[in-house]
Amino acid sequence: MTTRLRLLTSPSAFPNPQRLRLFMHEKGIADQFEETIYDMTPGGDQRKWPHLKINPWGETPTLLLEDGSYLSETAAIVRYLDESRPGRKIMGGSPLEQGQDTMWENRIWIHLLYRIVTMFHVMHQGLGPKLELTHNPAWGEHCRKEAIAHAALVNQHLADGRPWLLGKDEPTFADITLCVAIAFSKFPVNATPLDERFEHLDSFWQRWQARPSFRQAYADGNSGLKELDQFKAGQ
């Protein structure tokens, strides 16, 4: 029997924990973990010494391993779980697919999702001074424009009718990062809904919403998006 590992994470509104959560549901291993969900408020447990002793960066997600060590950073955890757990290889089944997935995941994380995350942090101060170090609306607007410009390139890549970024029948980790980027772009304080701006990103978003893994990943009802409240557990 597989040991249930402890995962320190956050609600579905937060992009990095949600990338991992969506991966686990897509992989079919979400029930193998015990989740501790931090609320991410300025004085929350993620910034107190018990968590900082494990992960000095005070971020989520963090995966506690059986030997007492830990892994943090979403892509690192996903890489470990994709290789060590049974199921479809989400990060690519061949060396070429793995290279292609890493290429697209890096493009979307660096040029799209991280731009939106930066915009959030420099334009809004809701997570407190330990995270919101700079109030710079002009930089936030610059990041918004960069995110939209790069989203246009991804939209063009999908214009040939491929369902997912690698052109396969099933999504990979790059698709998960793009999915979460679209979700976070729609977060009310970001107000840059990429699915409303781009035809093929809209179709991509709709394909994700039809997947059981997506519905399970957003079942906590804490996405911050009214359109995803329909997936709340028990409804």
DARA-V433810 format. One record per residue. N is the residue number from 1. NEAR is the number of other C-alpha atoms within 8 Angstrom. Layout:
n: <N	N>
near: <NEAR	NEAR>
This chain:
n: <1	2	3	4	5	6	7	8	9	10	11	12	13	14	15	16	17	18	19	20	21	22	23	24	25	26	27	28	29	30	31	32	33	34	35	36	37	38	39	40	41	42	43	44	45	46	47	48	49	50	51	52	53	54	55	56	57	58	59	60	61	62	63	64	65	66	67	68	69	70	71	72	73	74	75	76	77	78	79	80	81	82	83	84	85	86	87	88	89	90	91	92	93	94	95	96	97	98	99	100	101	102	103	104	105	106	107	108	109	110	111	112	113	114	115	116	117	118	119	120	121	122	123	124	125	126	127	128	129	130	131	132	133	134	135	136	137	138	139	140	141	142	143	144	145	146	147	148	149	150	151	152	153	154	155	156	157	158	159	160	161	162	163	164	165	166	167	168	169	170	171	172	173	174	175	176	177	178	179	180	181	182	183	184	185	186	187	188	189	190	191	192	193	194	195	196	197	198	199	200	201	202	203	204	205	206	207	208	209	210	211	212	213	214	215	216	217	218	219	220	221	222	223	224	225	226	227	228	229	230	231	232	233	234	235>
near: <2	4	5	7	11	11	12	13	12	14	13	13	10	10	10	9	14	14	12	12	10	12	12	10	13	10	12	8	10	9	6	9	10	9	8	9	8	11	8	10	7	9	7	10	10	11	11	10	6	7	12	12	7	7	11	7	5	10	8	12	14	13	12	12	10	6	4	6	7	10	10	11	9	11	6	9	12	10	9	8	8	13	8	6	7	6	7	6	9	12	13	12	9	6	7	7	11	11	9	9	14	10	8	10	13	10	9	12	11	9	12	15	15	9	13	15	8	10	15	11	12	15	10	9	10	5	10	9	8	7	7	13	7	6	10	8	9	6	9	13	9	8	12	12	8	11	13	10	8	10	10	9	8	9	12	9	8	13	8	6	5	10	10	13	13	10	7	9	6	5	12	13	11	15	11	12	13	12	11	12	12	12	9	13	12	12	13	7	6	11	8	8	11	13	12	7	6	10	9	11	12	11	9	11	11	8	9	9	9	8	8	7	9	13	11	9	12	13	10	10	12	9	12	8	10	6	5	10	10	7	11	11	7	3	5>
